[in-house]
Structures are given as structure tokens and as C-alpha cells.
Amino acid sequence: MKRIGLLSDTHNCLIPEILKFFENCDEIWHAGDLGSIQIAEELNKLKPLKAVYGNIDGGEVRIIYPETLILDCENVKVVMTHIGGYPGNYEKKSKSIIIKEKPKLFISGHSHILKVIYDKKYELLHLNPGAAGKSGFHNVSTAMRFEISGDKILNLEIFETSKNKLKNPV
């Protein structure tokens, strides 16, 4: 069993409350728009990090992290990308990857809107953790944590806090 902390769209802002939310996780996954390589380094100090770059990420982040990450966690195939869309409205490139790879879990960020949707057509769970940072139109900073055990995705929990209450980002 692996406990995963999932976030996206930090935009160069890590809030301590989210780091605390991830303390009992085995890994942290970031679905793009880290904002800087320093954010990746801070997350990697807490737990091993798997990440993809997003549309605001510069060269340093893009050299280290891919646009799309395909991995197996336990017995679950995972596809993670930043701009991926969601069931019924996938981005063209993501849809091609979904059709080819047949993941059980598809993760994207970018929208700043937390989403958990089961896609019956492609038999996958779509997760978008929303935006964990302070930049953007969202009013609530969000993240997720969940477990993968064998071929099951279990115990999904959501973190949320008003971004206006956040005072001391890391």
C-alpha cells in the first residue's frame, strides 16, 4: 500500500498546512505549475516527489520533470499531466495517451478546480487536486491524499483552506 499526497498549481507557493497534511504520505505527486525548482526541492525533502511540468514552469523544471508521466503504482497504471482536461472534455493529446495507455488513474491540474470524476467510457478515475497555491482566481487552496493498495484507489481525503487566510507560505 502507498499513501499519496497530490497537489497542483502551487505557483511558487507552498503552504505549511498542506505540508502537514502530507506528513503521513509515502510520496507526493505534483500535477504541474510548480512555479520554481525550489518548490520541487522542498517537497522532495518531505517525501519522494513525482511531478510534471505545467504551462508556467520554466526551463529548470522542464529539464527535470516531463510533460506527461506514466507510471505504475502498486497495480494501478497512472497517467499524470498538467493540461489534461476531464471526462467528456479531454485535451486532444491526453485523450490519445488515455486510449493508448488505458490508465486506471488519470491526474491533471491547470483548472484550479478540484475534481473527482469516474469516467465510465475509459474506466478510469480522474483526479484534479485544484490549486494548492495562492495565485489564481480560486478562493480555496486545495490538495488531496489517497491510498493505492493493489489495484484499488482508497480513502481519498481533501484538504482545503481559504487562500486569504494563508499568511506564511514556505
ChimeraX commands (.cxc) that place a marker at each C-alpha (Angstrom):
marker #1 position 0.00,0.00,0.00 radius 0.5
marker #1 position 1.17,3.52,-0.84 radius 0.5
marker #1 position -0.19,6.75,0.59 radius 0.5
marker #1 position -0.05,9.55,-1.97 radius 0.5
marker #1 position -0.25,13.30,-1.42 radius 0.5
marker #1 position -1.46,15.07,-4.57 radius 0.5
marker #1 position -1.31,18.76,-5.40 radius 0.5
marker #1 position -1.07,21.08,-8.36 radius 0.5
marker #1 position -0.71,24.74,-9.23 radius 0.5
marker #1 position 1.46,25.82,-6.33 radius 0.5
marker #1 position 2.72,28.72,-8.46 radius 0.5
marker #1 position 5.85,29.06,-6.30 radius 0.5
marker #1 position 3.94,28.97,-3.00 radius 0.5
marker #1 position 4.00,26.05,-0.57 radius 0.5
marker #1 position 1.72,26.49,2.40 radius 0.5
marker #1 position 2.67,24.80,5.67 radius 0.5
marker #1 position -0.84,23.41,6.21 radius 0.5
marker #1 position -0.57,21.31,3.06 radius 0.5
marker #1 position 2.87,20.04,4.04 radius 0.5
marker #1 position 1.41,18.95,7.38 radius 0.5
marker #1 position -1.49,17.25,5.51 radius 0.5
marker #1 position 1.14,15.20,3.60 radius 0.5
marker #1 position 3.19,14.12,6.64 radius 0.5
marker #1 position 1.86,10.54,6.67 radius 0.5
marker #1 position 2.13,10.07,2.91 radius 0.5
marker #1 position 4.75,7.86,1.27 radius 0.5
marker #1 position 5.07,10.01,-1.87 radius 0.5
marker #1 position 3.98,13.41,-3.13 radius 0.5
marker #1 position 2.73,13.84,-6.69 radius 0.5
marker #1 position 2.57,17.32,-8.25 radius 0.5
marker #1 position 0.44,17.82,-11.38 radius 0.5
marker #1 position 2.30,20.85,-12.71 radius 0.5
marker #1 position 2.76,24.60,-12.32 radius 0.5
marker #1 position 5.27,24.19,-9.51 radius 0.5
marker #1 position 6.48,27.71,-10.16 radius 0.5
marker #1 position 10.14,27.03,-9.44 radius 0.5
marker #1 position 12.59,24.22,-8.89 radius 0.5
marker #1 position 12.77,25.29,-5.22 radius 0.5
marker #1 position 9.16,24.10,-4.72 radius 0.5
marker #1 position 10.14,20.67,-6.05 radius 0.5
marker #1 position 13.18,20.61,-3.78 radius 0.5
marker #1 position 11.09,21.49,-0.69 radius 0.5
marker #1 position 8.51,18.80,-1.48 radius 0.5
marker #1 position 11.25,16.26,-2.13 radius 0.5
marker #1 position 12.72,16.98,1.33 radius 0.5
marker #1 position 9.41,15.93,2.87 radius 0.5
marker #1 position 8.70,12.84,0.71 radius 0.5
marker #1 position 9.84,11.42,-2.64 radius 0.5
marker #1 position 8.35,13.58,-5.39 radius 0.5
marker #1 position 6.88,12.63,-8.74 radius 0.5
marker #1 position 5.91,15.64,-10.84 radius 0.5
marker #1 position 5.15,17.00,-14.29 radius 0.5
marker #1 position 5.79,20.50,-15.55 radius 0.5
marker #1 position 2.98,22.95,-16.19 radius 0.5
marker #1 position 2.49,25.85,-18.56 radius 0.5
marker #1 position 4.06,28.42,-16.18 radius 0.5
marker #1 position 7.12,26.31,-15.37 radius 0.5
marker #1 position 10.46,27.44,-16.73 radius 0.5
marker #1 position 13.46,25.63,-18.11 radius 0.5
marker #1 position 14.86,24.28,-14.84 radius 0.5
marker #1 position 11.61,22.49,-14.00 radius 0.5
marker #1 position 11.13,21.29,-17.60 radius 0.5
marker #1 position 14.61,19.77,-17.71 radius 0.5
marker #1 position 13.92,17.61,-14.66 radius 0.5
marker #1 position 10.21,16.81,-14.93 radius 0.5
marker #1 position 8.31,15.56,-18.00 radius 0.5
marker #1 position 5.16,16.98,-19.57 radius 0.5
marker #1 position 3.40,13.64,-19.02 radius 0.5
marker #1 position 4.32,10.97,-16.51 radius 0.5
marker #1 position 3.18,7.37,-16.96 radius 0.5
marker #1 position 3.82,5.09,-14.01 radius 0.5
marker #1 position 2.61,2.03,-12.19 radius 0.5
marker #1 position 1.86,2.41,-8.51 radius 0.5
marker #1 position 1.10,-0.93,-6.92 radius 0.5
marker #1 position -1.20,-2.45,-9.60 radius 0.5
marker #1 position -2.63,0.87,-10.82 radius 0.5
marker #1 position -1.45,2.44,-14.07 radius 0.5
marker #1 position -1.31,6.21,-13.67 radius 0.5
marker #1 position -1.09,8.98,-16.26 radius 0.5
marker #1 position -0.35,12.47,-14.94 radius 0.5
marker #1 position -0.11,15.68,-16.95 radius 0.5
marker #1 position -0.82,19.33,-16.28 radius 0.5
marker #1 position -3.26,20.31,-19.02 radius 0.5
marker #1 position -5.35,17.20,-19.49 radius 0.5
marker #1 position -8.99,18.14,-19.35 radius 0.5
marker #1 position -11.53,15.86,-17.74 radius 0.5
marker #1 position -14.04,13.13,-18.70 radius 0.5
marker #1 position -16.05,14.21,-21.72 radius 0.5
marker #1 position -13.63,17.08,-22.39 radius 0.5
marker #1 position -10.10,15.70,-22.52 radius 0.5
marker #1 position -7.33,17.69,-24.15 radius 0.5
marker #1 position -6.51,16.05,-27.51 radius 0.5
marker #1 position -3.01,14.83,-26.59 radius 0.5
marker #1 position -4.23,13.48,-23.24 radius 0.5
marker #1 position -7.09,11.63,-24.89 radius 0.5
marker #1 position -4.64,9.88,-27.22 radius 0.5
marker #1 position -2.48,8.85,-24.26 radius 0.5
marker #1 position -5.53,7.59,-22.34 radius 0.5
marker #1 position -6.63,5.49,-25.31 radius 0.5
marker #1 position -3.13,4.06,-25.78 radius 0.5
marker #1 position -2.11,3.52,-22.14 radius 0.5
marker #1 position -5.50,2.63,-20.61 radius 0.5
marker #1 position -4.73,4.04,-17.14 radius 0.5
marker #1 position -6.87,3.33,-14.12 radius 0.5
marker #1 position -5.99,6.79,-12.73 radius 0.5
marker #1 position -5.71,9.98,-14.79 radius 0.5
marker #1 position -4.43,13.09,-12.99 radius 0.5
marker #1 position -4.32,16.63,-14.30 radius 0.5
marker #1 position -4.14,20.14,-12.88 radius 0.5
marker #1 position -4.36,23.56,-14.56 radius 0.5
marker #1 position -8.06,24.36,-13.98 radius 0.5
marker #1 position -7.61,25.38,-10.30 radius 0.5
marker #1 position -10.86,23.45,-9.73 radius 0.5
marker #1 position -10.77,20.31,-7.60 radius 0.5
marker #1 position -12.45,17.42,-9.43 radius 0.5
marker #1 position -13.00,13.75,-8.69 radius 0.5
marker #1 position -14.82,12.08,-11.60 radius 0.5
marker #1 position -15.16,8.45,-12.62 radius 0.5
marker #1 position -15.02,8.08,-16.40 radius 0.5
marker #1 position -17.19,5.11,-17.39 radius 0.5
marker #1 position -16.13,5.31,-21.04 radius 0.5
marker #1 position -12.42,4.82,-20.33 radius 0.5
marker #1 position -12.88,3.05,-16.98 radius 0.5
marker #1 position -10.62,5.39,-15.06 radius 0.5
marker #1 position -10.74,7.72,-12.10 radius 0.5
marker #1 position -9.92,11.32,-12.94 radius 0.5
marker #1 position -8.40,13.46,-10.18 radius 0.5
marker #1 position -7.62,17.16,-10.33 radius 0.5
marker #1 position -6.40,18.41,-6.95 radius 0.5
marker #1 position -7.30,22.03,-7.72 radius 0.5
marker #1 position -4.81,24.76,-6.81 radius 0.5
marker #1 position -2.57,24.46,-3.76 radius 0.5
marker #1 position -1.02,27.91,-4.06 radius 0.5
marker #1 position -2.33,31.43,-3.64 radius 0.5
marker #1 position -2.10,32.66,-7.26 radius 0.5
marker #1 position -5.18,32.44,-9.44 radius 0.5
marker #1 position -8.90,33.01,-9.43 radius 0.5
marker #1 position -9.69,30.30,-6.87 radius 0.5
marker #1 position -10.76,31.30,-3.35 radius 0.5
marker #1 position -9.86,27.99,-1.71 radius 0.5
marker #1 position -6.44,26.31,-1.80 radius 0.5
marker #1 position -6.83,22.54,-2.12 radius 0.5
marker #1 position -4.90,19.27,-2.17 radius 0.5
marker #1 position -5.72,15.56,-1.87 radius 0.5
marker #1 position -4.34,12.44,-0.31 radius 0.5
marker #1 position -5.33,8.86,-1.01 radius 0.5
marker #1 position -4.09,5.30,-0.85 radius 0.5
marker #1 position -3.32,2.82,-3.59 radius 0.5
marker #1 position -3.47,-0.78,-2.43 radius 0.5
marker #1 position -3.08,-3.43,-5.09 radius 0.5
marker #1 position -5.46,-2.36,-7.83 radius 0.5
marker #1 position -7.66,-0.19,-5.59 radius 0.5
marker #1 position -7.70,3.57,-5.01 radius 0.5
marker #1 position -8.94,4.13,-1.46 radius 0.5
marker #1 position -9.54,6.63,1.33 radius 0.5
marker #1 position -9.47,9.85,-0.69 radius 0.5
marker #1 position -9.29,12.90,1.56 radius 0.5
marker #1 position -9.44,16.55,0.57 radius 0.5
marker #1 position -7.59,19.46,2.16 radius 0.5
marker #1 position -9.00,22.94,1.72 radius 0.5
marker #1 position -8.43,26.32,3.26 radius 0.5
marker #1 position -9.31,29.86,2.27 radius 0.5
marker #1 position -6.30,31.23,0.43 radius 0.5
marker #1 position -6.98,34.60,2.08 radius 0.5
marker #1 position -6.17,33.10,5.50 radius 0.5
marker #1 position -2.73,31.97,4.38 radius 0.5
marker #1 position -0.04,34.21,5.75 radius 0.5
marker #1 position 3.28,32.38,5.85 radius 0.5
marker #1 position 3.95,30.39,2.69 radius 0.5
marker #1 position 7.21,28.44,2.56 radius 0.5
marker link #1:1,2 radius 0.2
marker link #1:2,3 radius 0.2
marker link #1:3,4 radius 0.2
marker link #1:4,5 radius 0.2
marker link #1:5,6 radius 0.2
marker link #1:6,7 radius 0.2
marker link #1:7,8 radius 0.2
marker link #1:8,9 radius 0.2
marker link #1:9,10 radius 0.2
marker link #1:10,11 radius 0.2
marker link #1:11,12 radius 0.2
marker link #1:12,13 radius 0.2
marker link #1:13,14 radius 0.2
marker link #1:14,15 radius 0.2
marker link #1:15,16 radius 0.2
marker link #1:16,17 radius 0.2
marker link #1:17,18 radius 0.2
marker link #1:18,19 radius 0.2
marker link #1:19,20 radius 0.2
marker link #1:20,21 radius 0.2
marker link #1:21,22 radius 0.2
marker link #1:22,23 radius 0.2
marker link #1:23,24 radius 0.2
marker link #1:24,25 radius 0.2
marker link #1:25,26 radius 0.2
marker link #1:26,27 radius 0.2
marker link #1:27,28 radius 0.2
marker link #1:28,29 radius 0.2
marker link #1:29,30 radius 0.2
marker link #1:30,31 radius 0.2
marker link #1:31,32 radius 0.2
marker link #1:32,33 radius 0.2
marker link #1:33,34 radius 0.2
marker link #1:34,35 radius 0.2
marker link #1:35,36 radius 0.2
marker link #1:36,37 radius 0.2
marker link #1:37,38 radius 0.2
marker link #1:38,39 radius 0.2
marker link #1:39,40 radius 0.2
marker link #1:40,41 radius 0.2
marker link #1:41,42 radius 0.2
marker link #1:42,43 radius 0.2
marker link #1:43,44 radius 0.2
marker link #1:44,45 radius 0.2
marker link #1:45,46 radius 0.2
marker link #1:46,47 radius 0.2
marker link #1:47,48 radius 0.2
marker link #1:48,49 radius 0.2
marker link #1:49,50 radius 0.2
marker link #1:50,51 radius 0.2
marker link #1:51,52 radius 0.2
marker link #1:52,53 radius 0.2
marker link #1:53,54 radius 0.2
marker link #1:54,55 radius 0.2
marker link #1:55,56 radius 0.2
marker link #1:56,57 radius 0.2
marker link #1:57,58 radius 0.2
marker link #1:58,59 radius 0.2
marker link #1:59,60 radius 0.2
marker link #1:60,61 radius 0.2
marker link #1:61,62 radius 0.2
marker link #1:62,63 radius 0.2
marker link #1:63,64 radius 0.2
marker link #1:64,65 radius 0.2
marker link #1:65,66 radius 0.2
marker link #1:66,67 radius 0.2
marker link #1:67,68 radius 0.2
marker link #1:68,69 radius 0.2
marker link #1:69,70 radius 0.2
marker link #1:70,71 radius 0.2
marker link #1:71,72 radius 0.2
marker link #1:72,73 radius 0.2
marker link #1:73,74 radius 0.2
marker link #1:74,75 radius 0.2
marker link #1:75,76 radius 0.2
marker link #1:76,77 radius 0.2
marker link #1:77,78 radius 0.2
marker link #1:78,79 radius 0.2
marker link #1:79,80 radius 0.2
marker link #1:80,81 radius 0.2
marker link #1:81,82 radius 0.2
marker link #1:82,83 radius 0.2
marker link #1:83,84 radius 0.2
marker link #1:84,85 radius 0.2
marker link #1:85,86 radius 0.2
marker link #1:86,87 radius 0.2
marker link #1:87,88 radius 0.2
marker link #1:88,89 radius 0.2
marker link #1:89,90 radius 0.2
marker link #1:90,91 radius 0.2
marker link #1:91,92 radius 0.2
marker link #1:92,93 radius 0.2
marker link #1:93,94 radius 0.2
marker link #1:94,95 radius 0.2
marker link #1:95,96 radius 0.2
marker link #1:96,97 radius 0.2
marker link #1:97,98 radius 0.2
marker link #1:98,99 radius 0.2
marker link #1:99,100 radius 0.2
marker link #1:100,101 radius 0.2
marker link #1:101,102 radius 0.2
marker link #1:102,103 radius 0.2
marker link #1:103,104 radius 0.2
marker link #1:104,105 radius 0.2
marker link #1:105,106 radius 0.2
marker link #1:106,107 radius 0.2
marker link #1:107,108 radius 0.2
marker link #1:108,109 radius 0.2
marker link #1:109,110 radius 0.2
marker link #1:110,111 radius 0.2
marker link #1:111,112 radius 0.2
marker link #1:112,113 radius 0.2
marker link #1:113,114 radius 0.2
marker link #1:114,115 radius 0.2
marker link #1:115,116 radius 0.2
marker link #1:116,117 radius 0.2
marker link #1:117,118 radius 0.2
marker link #1:118,119 radius 0.2
marker link #1:119,120 radius 0.2
marker link #1:120,121 radius 0.2
marker link #1:121,122 radius 0.2
marker link #1:122,123 radius 0.2
marker link #1:123,124 radius 0.2
marker link #1:124,125 radius 0.2
marker link #1:125,126 radius 0.2
marker link #1:126,127 radius 0.2
marker link #1:127,128 radius 0.2
marker link #1:128,129 radius 0.2
marker link #1:129,130 radius 0.2
marker link #1:130,131 radius 0.2
marker link #1:131,132 radius 0.2
marker link #1:132,133 radius 0.2
marker link #1:133,134 radius 0.2
marker link #1:134,135 radius 0.2
marker link #1:135,136 radius 0.2
marker link #1:136,137 radius 0.2
marker link #1:137,138 radius 0.2
marker link #1:138,139 radius 0.2
marker link #1:139,140 radius 0.2
marker link #1:140,141 radius 0.2
marker link #1:141,142 radius 0.2
marker link #1:142,143 radius 0.2
marker link #1:143,144 radius 0.2
marker link #1:144,145 radius 0.2
marker link #1:145,146 radius 0.2
marker link #1:146,147 radius 0.2
marker link #1:147,148 radius 0.2
marker link #1:148,149 radius 0.2
marker link #1:149,150 radius 0.2
marker link #1:150,151 radius 0.2
marker link #1:151,152 radius 0.2
marker link #1:152,153 radius 0.2
marker link #1:153,154 radius 0.2
marker link #1:154,155 radius 0.2
marker link #1:155,156 radius 0.2
marker link #1:156,157 radius 0.2
marker link #1:157,158 radius 0.2
marker link #1:158,159 radius 0.2
marker link #1:159,160 radius 0.2
marker link #1:160,161 radius 0.2
marker link #1:161,162 radius 0.2
marker link #1:162,163 radius 0.2
marker link #1:163,164 radius 0.2
marker link #1:164,165 radius 0.2
marker link #1:165,166 radius 0.2
marker link #1:166,167 radius 0.2
marker link #1:167,168 radius 0.2
marker link #1:168,169 radius 0.2
marker link #1:169,170 radius 0.2
view
